[in-house]
């Protein structure tokens, strides 16, 4: 008790109170991540074992390089890109239309949009492709009375079946992505547009959709990359895309793994290119939308930088 009292009344020789000592500087103590190092070691061992297994396996990697730029493979790559891009265009048109219909006040349009997403999200893509390809078993002819008539077999080619199967299926997923982007825009902006006399359609086109794009683009890019790989399912209906081209070659020379590696490398290359493009587009759309760091984070960063200096 006497010690506490003496500290409270401590003064200098001149009689002025003794100032309190300055607070200790914030010291950042690094966390020892033994679990991270152990996990990294395990991953390194597994990767090394896989590399060794593929290195000693009876795989002629020269064949992979040889067929990487072979004409049938390049033709398959072009067909894959064509199918992916056109399917994505069809999916975007359907997805945006269905998403807008879901926001409509008309119960019929809302029910049709909900039924579309329910049906095509609820059945496997492979099943849908097979149904489109065999649609002639249900509809023998496509006929517009007095204008056009043709057998369904001549219209529903493997390319058309793949385009419709991929595009219509993907449209159901894009509809939900676009709907989520529309809902992310504050409803007050719609009310302000209505107060200015703008129609609902003009409000959607001029105000809501442009702002929703920042939310829509990232998952939309992922869907495009997924669609690029889903296009390989067109192999089952005999469309000559990348996997089908590789299949025709290894059926003749029996170098199955080598040709599958060739196709895989092309898929990885195309995915990488589109991923970089997606990141650039996201960065462009995110301009002007920066995250403000917290005050504590700013103080901590300034303290640490000052200590390093």
Protein Blocks (a to p, Z undefined) as FASTA:
>chain_A
ZZmmmmmmgccfkopacdddddddddddddddfklmmmmmmmmmmmmmmmmmmmmpccdf
klmmmmmmgmklmmmmmmmmmmmmmmmmmmmmmmmmmmmmmmpmbfklmmmmmmmmmmmm
mpcfklmmmmmmmmmmmmmbdcdehkaccdfklmmgfklmmmmmmmmmmmmmmmmmmmmm
mmmpcfklmmmmmmnopafklmmmmmmmmmmmmmmmmmmmmmmmmmmmmmmmmmmnopac
fklmmmmmmmmnopmklmmmmmmmmmmmmmmmmmmmmmmmmmmmmgoiacdddfklmmmm
mmmmmmmZZ
